[in-house]
Amino acid sequence: MTKKTYYVTPRSDGDWNVKREGAARPSVVAPTQRAAEQQAKTYLRQNPGGGEVRIQGLDHRFRDSDTIGRRDPNPPRDTRH
């Protein structure tokens, strides 16, 4: 799977968009920036390829980004070491 990028951006009404790169409409609208960020990270954790969350502040400048790694399809069975 390819890596995806989700953007968390402010709206003029005070809510926050979670929008996948290249999408015409937001995936979800959240009441707070934290809720939008958590939703974007949840989407990426469900994606086997992982991806990145880019977060804008109220001044529309990117203030943070977070990379979510892909899940290991074959996790180790040895849990003692």
N, CA, C and O atoms as a Maestro MAE file, in Angstrom:
{
 s_m_m2io_version
 :::
 2.0.0
}

f_m_ct {
 s_m_title
 :::
 protein
 m_atom[324] {
  # First column is atom index #
  i_m_mmod_type
  r_m_x_coord
  r_m_y_coord
  r_m_z_coord
  i_m_residue_number
  s_m_chain_name
  s_m_pdb_residue_name
  s_m_pdb_atom_name
  i_m_atomic_number
  :::
  1 25 0.847 -1.178 0.000 1 A "MET " " N  " 7
  2 3 0.000 0.000 0.000 1 A "MET " " CA " 6
  3 2 0.893 1.243 0.000 1 A "MET " " C  " 6
  4 15 2.032 1.209 0.465 1 A "MET " " O  " 8
  5 25 0.368 2.294 -0.512 2 A "THR " " N  " 7
  6 3 1.112 3.547 -0.526 2 A "THR " " CA " 6
  7 2 0.855 4.328 0.745 2 A "THR " " C  " 6
  8 15 -0.177 4.175 1.398 2 A "THR " " O  " 8
  9 25 1.815 5.166 1.079 3 A "LYS " " N  " 7
  10 3 1.650 6.005 2.252 3 A "LYS " " CA " 6
  11 2 0.678 7.130 1.934 3 A "LYS " " C  " 6
  12 15 0.658 7.660 0.823 3 A "LYS " " O  " 8
  13 25 -0.117 7.479 2.915 4 A "LYS " " N  " 7
  14 3 -1.097 8.542 2.747 4 A "LYS " " CA " 6
  15 2 -0.706 9.721 3.623 4 A "LYS " " C  " 6
  16 15 0.009 9.564 4.613 4 A "LYS " " O  " 8
  17 25 -1.180 10.893 3.253 5 A "THR " " N  " 7
  18 3 -0.967 12.089 4.051 5 A "THR " " CA " 6
  19 2 -2.315 12.709 4.361 5 A "THR " " C  " 6
  20 15 -3.136 12.920 3.468 5 A "THR " " O  " 8
  21 25 -2.537 12.999 5.638 6 A "TYR " " N  " 7
  22 3 -3.748 13.690 6.074 6 A "TYR " " CA " 6
  23 2 -3.347 15.052 6.613 6 A "TYR " " C  " 6
  24 15 -2.337 15.188 7.303 6 A "TYR " " O  " 8
  25 25 -4.150 16.060 6.292 7 A "TYR " " N  " 7
  26 3 -3.918 17.423 6.751 7 A "TYR " " CA " 6
  27 2 -5.000 17.815 7.746 7 A "TYR " " C  " 6
  28 15 -6.187 17.597 7.503 7 A "TYR " " O  " 8
  29 25 -4.585 18.393 8.865 8 A "VAL " " N  " 7
  30 3 -5.499 18.940 9.861 8 A "VAL " " CA " 6
  31 2 -5.432 20.453 9.702 8 A "VAL " " C  " 6
  32 15 -4.400 21.072 9.960 8 A "VAL " " O  " 8
  33 25 -6.558 21.043 9.268 9 A "THR " " N  " 7
  34 3 -6.568 22.472 8.960 9 A "THR " " CA " 6
  35 2 -7.748 23.163 9.644 9 A "THR " " C  " 6
  36 15 -8.806 22.558 9.818 9 A "THR " " O  " 8
  37 25 -7.570 24.426 10.031 10 A "PRO " " N  " 7
  38 3 -8.672 25.160 10.674 10 A "PRO " " CA " 6
  39 2 -9.718 25.595 9.655 10 A "PRO " " C  " 6
  40 15 -9.417 25.821 8.483 10 A "PRO " " O  " 8
  41 25 -10.951 25.704 10.133 11 A "ARG " " N  " 7
  42 3 -12.051 26.207 9.306 11 A "ARG " " CA " 6
  43 2 -12.433 27.594 9.794 11 A "ARG " " C  " 6
  44 15 -12.077 27.991 10.904 11 A "ARG " " O  " 8
  45 25 -13.150 28.318 8.970 12 A "SER " " N  " 7
  46 3 -13.553 29.677 9.350 12 A "SER " " CA " 6
  47 2 -14.598 29.690 10.458 12 A "SER " " C  " 6
  48 15 -14.758 30.704 11.138 12 A "SER " " O  " 8
  49 25 -15.316 28.578 10.654 13 A "ASP " " N  " 7
  50 3 -16.343 28.528 11.707 13 A "ASP " " CA " 6
  51 2 -15.806 28.033 13.051 13 A "ASP " " C  " 6
  52 15 -16.573 27.867 14.000 13 A "ASP " " O  " 8
  53 25 -14.487 27.795 13.141 14 A "GLY " " N  " 7
  54 3 -13.878 27.371 14.403 14 A "GLY " " CA " 6
  55 2 -13.643 25.880 14.517 14 A "GLY " " C  " 6
  56 15 -12.926 25.436 15.414 14 A "GLY " " O  " 8
  57 25 -14.231 25.100 13.629 15 A "ASP " " N  " 7
  58 3 -13.999 23.662 13.632 15 A "ASP " " CA " 6
  59 2 -12.709 23.349 12.874 15 A "ASP " " C  " 6
  60 15 -12.031 24.250 12.381 15 A "ASP " " O  " 8
  61 25 -12.379 22.045 12.789 16 A "TRP " " N  " 7
  62 3 -11.137 21.613 12.146 16 A "TRP " " CA " 6
  63 2 -11.435 20.531 11.126 16 A "TRP " " C  " 6
  64 15 -12.211 19.613 11.391 16 A "TRP " " O  " 8
  65 25 -10.812 20.642 9.950 17 A "ASN " " N  " 7
  66 3 -10.937 19.642 8.887 17 A "ASN " " CA " 6
  67 2 -9.844 18.594 9.007 17 A "ASN " " C  " 6
  68 15 -8.715 18.896 9.395 17 A "ASN " " O  " 8
  69 25 -10.192 17.360 8.670 18 A "VAL " " N  " 7
  70 3 -9.217 16.301 8.437 18 A "VAL " " CA " 6
  71 2 -9.394 15.934 6.976 18 A "VAL " " C  " 6
  72 15 -10.432 15.400 6.585 18 A "VAL " " O  " 8
  73 25 -8.385 16.219 6.173 19 A "LYS " " N  " 7
  74 3 -8.511 16.050 4.741 19 A "LYS " " CA " 6
  75 2 -7.342 15.239 4.206 19 A "LYS " " C  " 6
  76 15 -6.181 15.544 4.478 19 A "LYS " " O  " 8
  77 25 -7.663 14.205 3.443 20 A "ARG " " N  " 7
  78 3 -6.626 13.388 2.820 20 A "ARG " " CA " 6
  79 2 -6.056 14.130 1.624 20 A "ARG " " C  " 6
  80 15 -6.784 14.823 0.914 20 A "ARG " " O  " 8
  81 25 -4.772 13.988 1.401 21 A "GLU " " N  " 7
  82 3 -4.117 14.668 0.293 21 A "GLU " " CA " 6
  83 2 -4.790 14.298 -1.030 21 A "GLU " " C  " 6
  84 15 -4.983 13.122 -1.335 21 A "GLU " " O  " 8
  85 25 -5.141 15.318 -1.803 22 A "GLY " " N  " 7
  86 3 -5.772 15.110 -3.095 22 A "GLY " " CA " 6
  87 2 -7.286 15.015 -3.051 22 A "GLY " " C  " 6
  88 15 -7.928 14.967 -4.100 22 A "GLY " " O  " 8
  89 25 -7.865 14.987 -1.871 23 A "ALA " " N  " 7
  90 3 -9.321 14.880 -1.753 23 A "ALA " " CA " 6
  91 2 -9.982 16.238 -1.949 23 A "ALA " " C  " 6
  92 15 -9.412 17.270 -1.595 23 A "ALA " " O  " 8
  93 25 -11.170 16.233 -2.508 24 A "ALA " " N  " 7
  94 3 -11.902 17.472 -2.738 24 A "ALA " " CA " 6
  95 2 -12.615 17.942 -1.474 24 A "ALA " " C  " 6
  96 15 -12.751 19.142 -1.239 24 A "ALA " " O  " 8
  97 25 -13.069 16.990 -0.664 25 A "ARG " " N  " 7
  98 3 -13.798 17.332 0.561 25 A "ARG " " CA " 6
  99 2 -13.094 16.726 1.772 25 A "ARG " " C  " 6
  100 15 -12.362 15.745 1.641 25 A "ARG " " O  " 8
  101 25 -13.314 17.310 2.952 26 A "PRO " " N  " 7
  102 3 -12.685 16.735 4.145 26 A "PRO " " CA " 6
  103 2 -13.276 15.367 4.487 26 A "PRO " " C  " 6
  104 15 -14.442 15.091 4.204 26 A "PRO " " O  " 8
  105 25 -12.459 14.527 5.093 27 A "SER " " N  " 7
  106 3 -12.916 13.213 5.539 27 A "SER " " CA " 6
  107 2 -13.831 13.343 6.748 27 A "SER " " C  " 6
  108 15 -14.806 12.607 6.900 27 A "SER " " O  " 8
  109 25 -13.488 14.302 7.602 28 A "VAL " " N  " 7
  110 3 -14.283 14.524 8.817 28 A "VAL " " CA " 6
  111 2 -14.065 15.967 9.258 28 A "VAL " " C  " 6
  112 15 -13.039 16.575 8.953 28 A "VAL " " O  " 8
  113 25 -15.048 16.504 9.981 29 A "VAL " " N  " 7
  114 3 -14.939 17.826 10.594 29 A "VAL " " CA " 6
  115 2 -15.028 17.604 12.098 29 A "VAL " " C  " 6
  116 15 -15.983 17.004 12.590 29 A "VAL " " O  " 8
  117 25 -14.026 18.091 12.823 30 A "ALA " " N  " 7
  118 3 -13.955 17.883 14.267 30 A "ALA " " CA " 6
  119 2 -14.078 19.226 14.990 30 A "ALA " " C  " 6
  120 15 -13.721 20.264 14.433 30 A "ALA " " O  " 8
  121 25 -14.582 19.209 16.230 31 A "PRO " " N  " 7
  122 3 -14.756 20.465 16.966 31 A "PRO " " CA " 6
  123 2 -13.454 21.054 17.502 31 A "PRO " " C  " 6
  124 15 -13.373 22.261 17.731 31 A "PRO " " O  " 8
  125 25 -12.429 20.212 17.706 32 A "THR " " N  " 7
  126 3 -11.157 20.699 18.244 32 A "THR " " CA " 6
  127 2 -10.006 20.177 17.398 32 A "THR " " C  " 6
  128 15 -10.142 19.189 16.677 32 A "THR " " O  " 8
  129 25 -8.875 20.857 17.499 33 A "GLN " " N  " 7
  130 3 -7.693 20.430 16.763 33 A "GLN " " CA " 6
  131 2 -7.219 19.072 17.258 33 A "GLN " " C  " 6
  132 15 -6.812 18.227 16.461 33 A "GLN " " O  " 8
  133 25 -7.269 18.860 18.547 34 A "ARG " " N  " 7
  134 3 -6.827 17.583 19.114 34 A "ARG " " CA " 6
  135 2 -7.681 16.425 18.597 34 A "ARG " " C  " 6
  136 15 -7.153 15.370 18.245 34 A "ARG " " O  " 8
  137 25 -8.996 16.621 18.554 35 A "ALA " " N  " 7
  138 3 -9.886 15.574 18.047 35 A "ALA " " CA " 6
  139 2 -9.611 15.290 16.574 35 A "ALA " " C  " 6
  140 15 -9.631 14.134 16.152 35 A "ALA " " O  " 8
  141 25 -9.355 16.328 15.794 36 A "ALA " " N  " 7
  142 3 -9.050 16.147 14.374 36 A "ALA " " CA " 6
  143 2 -7.739 15.389 14.199 36 A "ALA " " C  " 6
  144 15 -7.639 14.497 13.357 36 A "ALA " " O  " 8
  145 25 -6.734 15.748 14.997 37 A "GLU " " N  " 7
  146 3 -5.442 15.068 14.920 37 A "GLU " " CA " 6
  147 2 -5.578 13.592 15.281 37 A "GLU " " C  " 6
  148 15 -5.003 12.732 14.613 37 A "GLU " " O  " 8
  149 25 -6.331 13.298 16.330 38 A "GLN " " N  " 7
  150 3 -6.524 11.906 16.738 38 A "GLN " " CA " 6
  151 2 -7.255 11.103 15.662 38 A "GLN " " C  " 6
  152 15 -6.935 9.939 15.422 38 A "GLN " " O  " 8
  153 25 -8.239 11.734 15.017 39 A "GLN " " N  " 7
  154 3 -8.977 11.042 13.958 39 A "GLN " " CA " 6
  155 2 -8.070 10.743 12.774 39 A "GLN " " C  " 6
  156 15 -8.135 9.652 12.207 39 A "GLN " " O  " 8
  157 25 -7.228 11.695 12.392 40 A "ALA " " N  " 7
  158 3 -6.295 11.477 11.287 40 A "ALA " " CA " 6
  159 2 -5.331 10.340 11.611 40 A "ALA " " C  " 6
  160 15 -5.039 9.510 10.750 40 A "ALA " " O  " 8
  161 25 -4.837 10.299 12.839 41 A "LYS " " N  " 7
  162 3 -3.925 9.230 13.241 41 A "LYS " " CA " 6
  163 2 -4.625 7.875 13.258 41 A "LYS " " C  " 6
  164 15 -4.017 6.855 12.933 41 A "LYS " " O  " 8
  165 25 -5.897 7.863 13.636 42 A "THR " " N  " 7
  166 3 -6.669 6.625 13.612 42 A "THR " " CA " 6
  167 2 -6.804 6.107 12.187 42 A "THR " " C  " 6
  168 15 -6.643 4.911 11.943 42 A "THR " " O  " 8
  169 25 -7.098 7.003 11.243 43 A "TYR " " N  " 7
  170 3 -7.179 6.597 9.837 43 A "TYR " " CA " 6
  171 2 -5.867 5.964 9.385 43 A "TYR " " C  " 6
  172 15 -5.874 4.940 8.702 43 A "TYR " " O  " 8
  173 25 -4.743 6.570 9.761 44 A "LEU " " N  " 7
  174 3 -3.450 6.055 9.311 44 A "LEU " " CA " 6
  175 2 -3.084 4.742 9.987 44 A "LEU " " C  " 6
  176 15 -2.441 3.892 9.371 44 A "LEU " " O  " 8
  177 25 -3.477 4.564 11.228 45 A "ARG " " N  " 7
  178 3 -3.190 3.284 11.899 45 A "ARG " " CA " 6
  179 2 -3.974 2.147 11.251 45 A "ARG " " C  " 6
  180 15 -3.523 1.001 11.252 45 A "ARG " " O  " 8
  181 25 -5.144 2.456 10.699 46 A "GLN " " N  " 7
  182 3 -5.952 1.442 10.022 46 A "GLN " " CA " 6
  183 2 -5.421 1.163 8.620 46 A "GLN " " C  " 6
  184 15 -5.748 0.131 8.032 46 A "GLN " " O  " 8
  185 25 -4.613 2.058 8.079 47 A "ASN " " N  " 7
  186 3 -4.028 1.889 6.755 47 A "ASN " " CA " 6
  187 2 -2.759 1.054 6.886 47 A "ASN " " C  " 6
  188 15 -1.852 1.443 7.621 47 A "ASN " " O  " 8
  189 25 -2.666 -0.075 6.200 48 A "PRO " " N  " 7
  190 3 -1.476 -0.916 6.337 48 A "PRO " " CA " 6
  191 2 -0.178 -0.229 5.912 48 A "PRO " " C  " 6
  192 15 0.896 -0.625 6.365 48 A "PRO " " O  " 8
  193 25 -0.249 0.776 5.066 49 A "GLY " " N  " 7
  194 3 0.964 1.432 4.585 49 A "GLY " " CA " 6
  195 2 1.442 2.569 5.459 49 A "GLY " " C  " 6
  196 15 2.521 3.108 5.212 49 A "GLY " " O  " 8
  197 25 0.677 2.960 6.480 50 A "GLY " " N  " 7
  198 3 1.059 4.086 7.320 50 A "GLY " " CA " 6
  199 2 0.919 5.395 6.574 50 A "GLY " " C  " 6
  200 15 0.256 5.456 5.538 50 A "GLY " " O  " 8
  201 25 1.541 6.448 7.095 51 A "GLY " " N  " 7
  202 3 1.474 7.744 6.432 51 A "GLY " " CA " 6
  203 2 1.893 8.863 7.364 51 A "GLY " " C  " 6
  204 15 2.579 8.642 8.362 51 A "GLY " " O  " 8
  205 25 1.465 10.076 7.019 52 A "GLU " " N  " 7
  206 3 1.875 11.248 7.774 52 A "GLU " " CA " 6
  207 2 0.684 12.156 8.047 52 A "GLU " " C  " 6
  208 15 -0.217 12.293 7.219 52 A "GLU " " O  " 8
  209 25 0.698 12.775 9.228 53 A "VAL " " N  " 7
  210 3 -0.300 13.769 9.605 53 A "VAL " " CA " 6
  211 2 0.405 15.111 9.644 53 A "VAL " " C  " 6
  212 15 1.397 15.271 10.355 53 A "VAL " " O  " 8
  213 25 -0.096 16.080 8.886 54 A "ARG " " N  " 7
  214 3 0.462 17.439 8.868 54 A "ARG " " CA " 6
  215 2 -0.563 18.351 9.518 54 A "ARG " " C  " 6
  216 15 -1.731 18.353 9.132 54 A "ARG " " O  " 8
  217 25 -0.125 19.134 10.517 55 A "ILE " " N  " 7
  218 3 -1.040 19.939 11.325 55 A "ILE " " CA " 6
  219 2 -0.753 21.418 11.130 55 A "ILE " " C  " 6
  220 15 0.379 21.874 11.291 55 A "ILE " " O  " 8
  221 25 -1.802 22.160 10.780 56 A "GLN " " N  " 7
  222 3 -1.685 23.607 10.634 56 A "GLN " " CA " 6
  223 2 -2.190 24.277 11.907 56 A "GLN " " C  " 6
  224 15 -3.087 23.770 12.581 56 A "GLN " " O  " 8
  225 25 -1.597 25.428 12.224 57 A "GLY " " N  " 7
  226 3 -2.076 26.237 13.325 57 A "GLY " " CA " 6
  227 2 -3.141 27.207 12.843 57 A "GLY " " C  " 6
  228 15 -3.527 27.181 11.674 57 A "GLY " " O  " 8
  229 25 -3.614 28.055 13.732 58 A "LEU " " N  " 7
  230 3 -4.627 29.040 13.366 58 A "LEU " " CA " 6
  231 2 -4.108 30.053 12.356 58 A "LEU " " C  " 6
  232 15 -4.895 30.666 11.633 58 A "LEU " " O  " 8
  233 25 -2.788 30.237 12.298 59 A "ASP " " N  " 7
  234 3 -2.197 31.162 11.322 59 A "ASP " " CA " 6
  235 2 -1.945 30.480 9.971 59 A "ASP " " C  " 6
  236 15 -1.321 31.073 9.091 59 A "ASP " " O  " 8
  237 25 -2.423 29.248 9.800 60 A "HIS " " N  " 7
  238 3 -2.315 28.457 8.573 60 A "HIS " " CA " 6
  239 2 -0.882 28.067 8.227 60 A "HIS " " C  " 6
  240 15 -0.609 27.686 7.089 60 A "HIS " " O  " 8
  241 25 0.032 28.154 9.181 61 A "ARG " " N  " 7
  242 3 1.397 27.682 8.979 61 A "ARG " " CA " 6
  243 2 1.492 26.292 9.591 61 A "ARG " " C  " 6
  244 15 0.928 26.034 10.654 61 A "ARG " " O  " 8
  245 25 2.212 25.392 8.911 62 A "PHE " " N  " 7
  246 3 2.356 24.041 9.454 62 A "PHE " " CA " 6
  247 2 3.184 24.117 10.724 62 A "PHE " " C  " 6
  248 15 4.313 24.609 10.716 62 A "PHE " " O  " 8
  249 25 2.615 23.626 11.809 63 A "ARG " " N  " 7
  250 3 3.285 23.712 13.097 63 A "ARG " " CA " 6
  251 2 3.823 22.363 13.554 63 A "ARG " " C  " 6
  252 15 4.669 22.306 14.446 63 A "ARG " " O  " 8
  253 25 3.341 21.276 12.952 64 A "ASP " " N  " 7
  254 3 3.773 19.959 13.398 64 A "ASP " " CA " 6
  255 2 3.442 18.927 12.325 64 A "ASP " " C  " 6
  256 15 2.539 19.123 11.511 64 A "ASP " " O  " 8
  257 25 4.186 17.831 12.340 65 A "SER " " N  " 7
  258 3 3.845 16.679 11.517 65 A "SER " " CA " 6
  259 2 4.232 15.434 12.295 65 A "SER " " C  " 6
  260 15 5.148 15.453 13.117 65 A "SER " " O  " 8
  261 25 3.529 14.366 12.023 66 A "ASP " " N  " 7
  262 3 3.765 13.129 12.747 66 A "ASP " " CA " 6
  263 2 3.665 11.978 11.755 66 A "ASP " " C  " 6
  264 15 2.700 11.879 10.997 66 A "ASP " " O  " 8
  265 25 4.658 11.123 11.769 67 A "THR " " N  " 7
  266 3 4.665 9.964 10.886 67 A "THR " " CA " 6
  267 2 4.146 8.758 11.649 67 A "THR " " C  " 6
  268 15 4.605 8.452 12.749 67 A "THR " " O  " 8
  269 25 3.189 8.085 11.048 68 A "ILE " " N  " 7
  270 3 2.624 6.870 11.624 68 A "ILE " " CA " 6
  271 2 3.151 5.713 10.787 68 A "ILE " " C  " 6
  272 15 2.875 5.627 9.591 68 A "ILE " " O  " 8
  273 25 3.908 4.828 11.416 69 A "GLY " " N  " 7
  274 3 4.513 3.709 10.699 69 A "GLY " " CA " 6
  275 2 3.507 2.644 10.347 69 A "GLY " " C  " 6
  276 15 2.414 2.561 10.907 69 A "GLY " " O  " 8
  277 25 3.913 1.844 9.408 70 A "ARG " " N  " 7
  278 3 3.021 0.761 9.021 70 A "ARG " " CA " 6
  279 2 3.097 -0.359 10.053 70 A "ARG " " C  " 6
  280 15 4.100 -0.519 10.749 70 A "ARG " " O  " 8
  281 25 2.035 -1.115 10.132 71 A "ARG " " N  " 7
  282 3 2.005 -2.241 11.067 71 A "ARG " " CA " 6
  283 2 2.885 -3.359 10.542 71 A "ARG " " C  " 6
  284 15 3.007 -3.557 9.333 71 A "ARG " " O  " 8
  285 25 3.489 -4.081 11.456 72 A "ASP " " N  " 7
  286 3 4.308 -5.225 11.080 72 A "ASP " " CA " 6
  287 2 3.377 -6.394 10.771 72 A "ASP " " C  " 6
  288 15 2.656 -6.848 11.659 72 A "ASP " " O  " 8
  289 25 3.375 -6.896 9.528 73 A "PRO " " N  " 7
  290 3 2.469 -7.990 9.191 73 A "PRO " " CA " 6
  291 2 2.867 -9.307 9.850 73 A "PRO " " C  " 6
  292 15 2.040 -10.212 9.966 73 A "PRO " " O  " 8
  293 25 4.131 -9.427 10.285 74 A "ASN " " N  " 7
  294 3 4.609 -10.640 10.937 74 A "ASN " " CA " 6
  295 2 5.328 -10.268 12.242 74 A "ASN " " C  " 6
  296 15 6.557 -10.310 12.302 74 A "ASN " " O  " 8
  297 25 4.578 -9.910 13.271 75 A "PRO " " N  " 7
  298 3 5.239 -9.526 14.523 75 A "PRO " " CA " 6
  299 2 5.955 -10.724 15.153 75 A "PRO " " C  " 6
  300 15 5.558 -11.865 14.918 75 A "PRO " " O  " 8
  301 25 6.994 -10.485 15.942 76 A "PRO " " N  " 7
  302 3 7.721 -11.595 16.560 76 A "PRO " " CA " 6
  303 2 6.845 -12.330 17.566 76 A "PRO " " C  " 6
  304 15 6.016 -11.735 18.255 76 A "PRO " " O  " 8
  305 25 7.053 -13.632 17.629 77 A "ARG " " N  " 7
  306 3 6.264 -14.441 18.570 77 A "ARG " " CA " 6
  307 2 6.932 -14.538 19.942 77 A "ARG " " C  " 6
  308 15 6.265 -14.786 20.946 77 A "ARG " " O  " 8
  309 25 8.222 -14.346 19.977 78 A "ASP " " N  " 7
  310 3 8.966 -14.445 21.227 78 A "ASP " " CA " 6
  311 2 8.751 -13.156 22.026 78 A "ASP " " C  " 6
  312 15 9.263 -12.100 21.653 78 A "ASP " " O  " 8
  313 25 8.006 -13.241 23.106 79 A "THR " " N  " 7
  314 3 7.722 -12.045 23.917 79 A "THR " " CA " 6
  315 2 8.600 -11.964 25.163 79 A "THR " " C  " 6
  316 15 8.492 -11.001 25.922 79 A "THR " " O  " 8
  317 25 9.473 -12.960 25.392 80 A "ARG " " N  " 7
  318 3 10.328 -12.935 26.575 80 A "ARG " " CA " 6
  319 2 11.547 -12.050 26.380 80 A "ARG " " C  " 6
  320 15 12.130 -11.629 27.378 80 A "ARG " " O  " 8
  321 25 11.963 -11.746 25.180 81 A "HIS " " N  " 7
  322 3 13.179 -10.976 24.926 81 A "HIS " " CA " 6
  323 2 12.872 -9.677 24.262 81 A "HIS " " C  " 6
  324 15 13.783 -8.900 23.973 81 A "HIS " " O  " 8
  :::
 }
 m_bond[323] {
  # First column is bond index #
  i_m_from
  i_m_to
  i_m_order
  :::
  1 1 2 1
  2 2 3 1
  3 3 4 2
  4 3 5 1
  5 5 6 1
  6 6 7 1
  7 7 8 2
  8 7 9 1
  9 9 10 1
  10 10 11 1
  11 11 12 2
  12 11 13 1
  13 13 14 1
  14 14 15 1
  15 15 16 2
  16 15 17 1
  17 17 18 1
  18 18 19 1
  19 19 20 2
  20 19 21 1
  21 21 22 1
  22 22 23 1
  23 23 24 2
  24 23 25 1
  25 25 26 1
  26 26 27 1
  27 27 28 2
  28 27 29 1
  29 29 30 1
  30 30 31 1
  31 31 32 2
  32 31 33 1
  33 33 34 1
  34 34 35 1
  35 35 36 2
  36 35 37 1
  37 37 38 1
  38 38 39 1
  39 39 40 2
  40 39 41 1
  41 41 42 1
  42 42 43 1
  43 43 44 2
  44 43 45 1
  45 45 46 1
  46 46 47 1
  47 47 48 2
  48 47 49 1
  49 49 50 1
  50 50 51 1
  51 51 52 2
  52 51 53 1
  53 53 54 1
  54 54 55 1
  55 55 56 2
  56 55 57 1
  57 57 58 1
  58 58 59 1
  59 59 60 2
  60 59 61 1
  61 61 62 1
  62 62 63 1
  63 63 64 2
  64 63 65 1
  65 65 66 1
  66 66 67 1
  67 67 68 2
  68 67 69 1
  69 69 70 1
  70 70 71 1
  71 71 72 2
  72 71 73 1
  73 73 74 1
  74 74 75 1
  75 75 76 2
  76 75 77 1
  77 77 78 1
  78 78 79 1
  79 79 80 2
  80 79 81 1
  81 81 82 1
  82 82 83 1
  83 83 84 2
  84 83 85 1
  85 85 86 1
  86 86 87 1
  87 87 88 2
  88 87 89 1
  89 89 90 1
  90 90 91 1
  91 91 92 2
  92 91 93 1
  93 93 94 1
  94 94 95 1
  95 95 96 2
  96 95 97 1
  97 97 98 1
  98 98 99 1
  99 99 100 2
  100 99 101 1
  101 101 102 1
  102 102 103 1
  103 103 104 2
  104 103 105 1
  105 105 106 1
  106 106 107 1
  107 107 108 2
  108 107 109 1
  109 109 110 1
  110 110 111 1
  111 111 112 2
  112 111 113 1
  113 113 114 1
  114 114 115 1
  115 115 116 2
  116 115 117 1
  117 117 118 1
  118 118 119 1
  119 119 120 2
  120 119 121 1
  121 121 122 1
  122 122 123 1
  123 123 124 2
  124 123 125 1
  125 125 126 1
  126 126 127 1
  127 127 128 2
  128 127 129 1
  129 129 130 1
  130 130 131 1
  131 131 132 2
  132 131 133 1
  133 133 134 1
  134 134 135 1
  135 135 136 2
  136 135 137 1
  137 137 138 1
  138 138 139 1
  139 139 140 2
  140 139 141 1
  141 141 142 1
  142 142 143 1
  143 143 144 2
  144 143 145 1
  145 145 146 1
  146 146 147 1
  147 147 148 2
  148 147 149 1
  149 149 150 1
  150 150 151 1
  151 151 152 2
  152 151 153 1
  153 153 154 1
  154 154 155 1
  155 155 156 2
  156 155 157 1
  157 157 158 1
  158 158 159 1
  159 159 160 2
  160 159 161 1
  161 161 162 1
  162 162 163 1
  163 163 164 2
  164 163 165 1
  165 165 166 1
  166 166 167 1
  167 167 168 2
  168 167 169 1
  169 169 170 1
  170 170 171 1
  171 171 172 2
  172 171 173 1
  173 173 174 1
  174 174 175 1
  175 175 176 2
  176 175 177 1
  177 177 178 1
  178 178 179 1
  179 179 180 2
  180 179 181 1
  181 181 182 1
  182 182 183 1
  183 183 184 2
  184 183 185 1
  185 185 186 1
  186 186 187 1
  187 187 188 2
  188 187 189 1
  189 189 190 1
  190 190 191 1
  191 191 192 2
  192 191 193 1
  193 193 194 1
  194 194 195 1
  195 195 196 2
  196 195 197 1
  197 197 198 1
  198 198 199 1
  199 199 200 2
  200 199 201 1
  201 201 202 1
  202 202 203 1
  203 203 204 2
  204 203 205 1
  205 205 206 1
  206 206 207 1
  207 207 208 2
  208 207 209 1
  209 209 210 1
  210 210 211 1
  211 211 212 2
  212 211 213 1
  213 213 214 1
  214 214 215 1
  215 215 216 2
  216 215 217 1
  217 217 218 1
  218 218 219 1
  219 219 220 2
  220 219 221 1
  221 221 222 1
  222 222 223 1
  223 223 224 2
  224 223 225 1
  225 225 226 1
  226 226 227 1
  227 227 228 2
  228 227 229 1
  229 229 230 1
  230 230 231 1
  231 231 232 2
  232 231 233 1
  233 233 234 1
  234 234 235 1
  235 235 236 2
  236 235 237 1
  237 237 238 1
  238 238 239 1
  239 239 240 2
  240 239 241 1
  241 241 242 1
  242 242 243 1
  243 243 244 2
  244 243 245 1
  245 245 246 1
  246 246 247 1
  247 247 248 2
  248 247 249 1
  249 249 250 1
  250 250 251 1
  251 251 252 2
  252 251 253 1
  253 253 254 1
  254 254 255 1
  255 255 256 2
  256 255 257 1
  257 257 258 1
  258 258 259 1
  259 259 260 2
  260 259 261 1
  261 261 262 1
  262 262 263 1
  263 263 264 2
  264 263 265 1
  265 265 266 1
  266 266 267 1
  267 267 268 2
  268 267 269 1
  269 269 270 1
  270 270 271 1
  271 271 272 2
  272 271 273 1
  273 273 274 1
  274 274 275 1
  275 275 276 2
  276 275 277 1
  277 277 278 1
  278 278 279 1
  279 279 280 2
  280 279 281 1
  281 281 282 1
  282 282 283 1
  283 283 284 2
  284 283 285 1
  285 285 286 1
  286 286 287 1
  287 287 288 2
  288 287 289 1
  289 289 290 1
  290 290 291 1
  291 291 292 2
  292 291 293 1
  293 293 294 1
  294 294 295 1
  295 295 296 2
  296 295 297 1
  297 297 298 1
  298 298 299 1
  299 299 300 2
  300 299 301 1
  301 301 302 1
  302 302 303 1
  303 303 304 2
  304 303 305 1
  305 305 306 1
  306 306 307 1
  307 307 308 2
  308 307 309 1
  309 309 310 1
  310 310 311 1
  311 311 312 2
  312 311 313 1
  313 313 314 1
  314 314 315 1
  315 315 316 2
  316 315 317 1
  317 317 318 1
  318 318 319 1
  319 319 320 2
  320 319 321 1
  321 321 322 1
  322 322 323 1
  323 323 324 2
  :::
 }
}
